[in-house]
Amino acid sequence: MKKNNEKEIIIVGGSLSGISTWLHLHKKSPELAEKVILIEKCRYPREKLCGGAAGGWSEEVLKYLNVKVDVPSVWIDQVDYILENDTFRYKQKNFFRIVNRSEFDYAFAKNAINRGLTINQNESIINHIIKNNQVKIKTNKKNYSANILIGADGALSTVRKNMKNKIQPRYATGIEVYSKINYKYENEHDKKTAVLDFSYLKKGLQGYIWHFPYLENNKPMMNHGILDTNFFRNKPRSDLKKLLTKELSKRNIDMNDKQLKGHPITWYDQNPVHSQKNTILVGDAAGIEPLLGGGIHLALSYGDIASNAIIDAYENNEFTFKDYSNRISNHIVGKYISKFTYLASKLYNNELDIVEVLQKTLSK
């Protein structure tokens, strides 16, 4: 019999993919959901660096889960893709919304808490080992023994590191800065517009600069950032701070007065292992797409993949998760990542121009 402080399924990480895994499991198999405990290294609401674009099929997943995330949001009706000498403009009413991730994640987690999920906050994993068909987990507070460990602990996943993969994941780099809106130079709020600036592609940047309107405590703010996907590692790296500083100066923003925040982004690669016996990865720990770096809709849908794998493991009493990578590949998540990875390879190798790529990303 298990001790009182032990559960059969441990989720590490209380971001979107971890919470989504439990919500999907709760919808499909409430009895298995009762066997879960989630550990989160911080306390909600905690900082989450992200542009906050909840696009793709995010709203469809929330509807499927019967989850409402009522947080201050800016609904985007127009996206301006800035090219070197032109602008590619796409219009669609309520195309997606931009959120503050600390607020969004907390509201999402409260849905799970209200349905019965136990979350141990301020608890972080130290290591885990597989022993006697169980996964033994050590945290800063206690030890666990479980049938399944789910790594939902982000791009720098401790769970993934402890899996000791021989092939390391691929990383993109993002830096961002938040600022009060300056209406003399910035009209994104008024026009419900998000800006993706690809002007530096021909100068070697394997990515783009973004300018997103969002709300913080219901006050209009701006989120500015730059992404370097580092898709081709043999190509020279761009000076991200220099490029972002240059663009922000056009908006009369002195970045020296701002707090720069940098963060890695793991993009999905089929070579690293995404599972091992008794262990699976979801969300940023497994990886997202390397073209635009969008991760919210993917994080929400990783929960569908993981929950199905967990249910099948219990039904078959087989916890190797050997087919987990195939599950990802055959899911909409894997197909979407595959498409965007292909487009990234063509774009950053100058085989497709940005307009062609954007048209393909917007096509169904």
N, C-alpha and C positions, 0 to 999 in steps of 0.2 A: 504494500500500500504506500502511496506517495505521502510525503510529509505535507503539512498544511501550507508551507511556503513554496510548494512546488506545483507547477501546472504541466500539462502534457505538451502544450505548444507555447513557445516564447517568441514574441515579436520584439526585436530590438529597433527602436526608432519610432517616434510618434508623429512623423511628418505624414504627408498625404498617402504615400504608398502603404505604410504600415497600418494606418487607420482604415484605409480602403480594403486592405486584405481582411481585416476583422469584419467590417461591415458586409462585404460580399459573403464571407463565411456565415455570418449571422443570418443573412437572408436565405442562404441555401441549406445550411445545416446548423440550426440553433444549438443542438446538443454538442457539436464540436466547438462552436463559439464559446461555450461555457468553459472549455478546457484551456482557454487562452489567457495569458497575462502579457501586458506590454510594458516594456521599460523604456523610459525616455530620460536622456542625460540632463535635460534642462527642465525648467518649469514653465508651463504655459501662462501667458502668451510669450513665446520666445522668438528671438530674431531669426528670420530666414531670408537670406539674400537671394533675390530673384526679381526679374522684371515684373512679375505678377500677372502676365497675360494668360488668363484662363480661357484658352481657345480650343480649337479642335472639337472634340465631342464631349468636353467637360460637363456641359449642362445635361447631356443625355445620360451620363453615368450617374450624376446626382439624382436625376429623376428616377432612374432604375432603382437606386438605393433608397428612394423616398427620403432623401436628405435635403434640407434647406440650409443654405449657407448665406444668411442674410447679413452681409457686411457691406460697408460703404464701397461702392464700385463705380467705375467709369465705363459705361458701355460705349464701345468703339463702333462708329459708323463708317469710318474711312481710314485706310492705311496708305500713307505716302511712302513709297519706296524710292529713295533718292539715289539716282544714278550719277555718273560722272558729269554728264551735261544735260540731264533731263530728269523728269519725275514720272514714275509709273504709279498711277493712282488706282486704288481698288476701293469700291464703295459697296457696302452691304449693311443694311440696318441691323444693329445689335450683332455685329460680326463676332465679337468676343468682348469680355469685360476685363478690366485691369483692377487688381485687388492688392491690398496690403497683405503680404503673405503671413505675417504674424497673426493678424486678425482672422484671415481666411482659415489657416490651419487650426487655430484655436476653436473657431466655430465648428469646423468639421469634426474635430476631436470630441467636442461636447455632445454631438449626435451619438457617437459611439458610447461615451460614458453614460448617457441617459438610457441607452439600451442594454447596459450591463457590463461593458468592458472595464476591466480593472487596469488602470495605468499607474505604474510606480514612477513618479517623477523624481528628478534629481538622482537617478540611478543609471550608471553607465557600465557597459560590458568591458571586462578586462581581457578575457580570453575564453575559448571554448575548445573542447576536445571531444572526439567520438570514442566511446568506450562501451562495450557490451551492448551494442545496438541502441545506445542512448547518447544524447548529446549532453555533455557536462559543461555548464556555463558558470563562470565566475564573474561577479560584478563587484562594484565598490562597496556593496552592502551585504550580499549573501551569495550562496551557491544554489544552482538549480540543476535538476535532472529532468530532461524532457525527451519526447519523441521527435519533435521538430523544432528547429530554430529558423526564424525568418529574419534575414538581414535587411532591414529597411532604414539603415543608418547612414544614408547619404553617400556623396561622392568619395569621401575618405573613410569608407566603411571599415570598422574594426572587424566585423564578422568576415568580410571578404579577405582582409589581411590575414586573419587567423586560418583561413582555408588554404593558405600557402600555395596559391596558384603560381605555376611556373611562368605563365605569360601575364604580364601586368596590363591593366586596362589603359585605354587611351583617354587623355585629358584635354579638355578645352579650358580656356581661362577667361573669366569675366571680371570686370571691375565696374563698379557703379557708384553713383553719388546722388544724393537727394537734395532738392533745393526748393525754396519757396517760388511760386510762380511769378514771373515778371511779364505782365500783360503787354508791355511795350514790345517785347521780342517774342513772346510765346502765346500762340492762340490755339494750342492743342486741346485745351479744355473746352473752349467755346465751340470748336468745330468737331469735338469728339473724335479726334484724330490721333493715331499712333504713327510715329515716324521711324522707319528703318533706313539708315543711310549706308549705302554700299559704295560710296564714292571712292573709297580707298582700295577697292579690289585690285585695280590695275597697278597699284603701288605696293602690292604685296600682302595686304591684310586679308587673311583667310577668315573673314567674318564681317561684322558691320557695327555701326554705332546706332543706339536707339534713344529715342526721346518719348517717354510715356507719361501721360497725365494720370494721376491717381489721387485718392483721398486719404488723408491721415487725420484721424479724429474729425472726419467730415470736412476738413479744410483742404482746398485745392493745393496740390503739390505736384512736383515733377520728379520723375525718375529718369536719370540719364546713365547710359552705360555703354560699354564696348565689349564685344565678344571676339576672341581669337580662337577658332576651332582647332588650330594646329593640325589640320587634317593631314597635310604632307609635312612630316617632321624634318625632311631634308631641306625645306625652303627656309629662307631667313625669317626671323620673327620680327614683327612690328613692335614699335615702342608704343604700347597701349596708352600709357599715361600722357605721352606727348600728343598723340592724336586726339584723345578725348579733351585734353586741355585746349587744343586748338579749336575744336568745334564748340566747346562751351564758351569760349571767348566771344564767339559770334553772337551769343545770347547774353553777353555782358555778365557772364558768370566767372568769377575768379575761383578756380578750383583750389587754390592755396588756402582759401578760407573754409573749404569743405572737408568733410571726412571721407576719404576714399575707402571703399570696401571691396576687397577682392575675394574671389571664390573660384575653386575648380569645378568643372562640370565633367562628369564621366560620360563618354558616349559609347553606345553599345557596340561591341565587337564580338563576333562569333567565336573568336579564338580563346579568350579567357573563359574559365569555367564559371558558370552561374549557379551551380548547385554541386553538392556532394552528398554523401550519405547523411540523412537526417537534417540537411541544411539547404535552404534556397535563398536567393537574393531577389529583391524587388526594387523598383524605382531607380533612383540615382545610383544605388549600390550595384545594380545590374547594368544600367546605362540608358541614355536617351539618344535622340538623333543629333547628328553633327552638322546639320545645315543651319538651322535657326536656333537650335538649343532649347526648343520648347519642351517643357517637361510636365506641366500640370496635368494635361489630359492623359499622358502616358502613365504618370504616377497613379492616377485614379484607376486606370485599366489594368495595371500590373496586379491589382488586388483580385481581379477576375481570374487571371491566370493562376495566381498562387492558391486561391481558394479551391479551384478545381483540382489542382495537384494535391492539396492536403486531403480533400474528400476522397480522392482515388487512393491515396496512400493508406488511409484507414480502412476503406472498403476491401482492399487487396492485402492488407497487412504487409505492405512492402514500402519501405521508406528510403530507397536508394535515390529516388528522383533522377534516374538516368535519362528520362525523356523530357526533362524540364526545359532544356534549350529548344527542343523541337516544339514544345508547347508555346514558347514565346514566338518562334518563327512563324507558326501557323495561325497565330492570333492577329487581330487587327494591329496590335502594338508592334509585332515583328514585321508585318507587311509595311506599315507606315515607316518604321525605322529603316527598312531595306530600301524603300523608294527614296527617302531623303538622303540616305548614305550614298546611293548611286548619284543623285543630283549634286551632292557636295563634291564627289570625286570629279565630276565633269566640270563643275563651276571652278573649283580651285586648281584644276589642271588646264583651264582656258579652252575646254572643249565645247562648252556651252556658254552663251552670254547670260547675264543676269536676268534679262527680260524673259528669255526662253525658260529659265529655271523657275522664275516666279509664276509664269503661266502654268507650268506643270504642277507646282505646289498648290495652286488654287483650283486645279481641275479635280473633278471627283474621281 
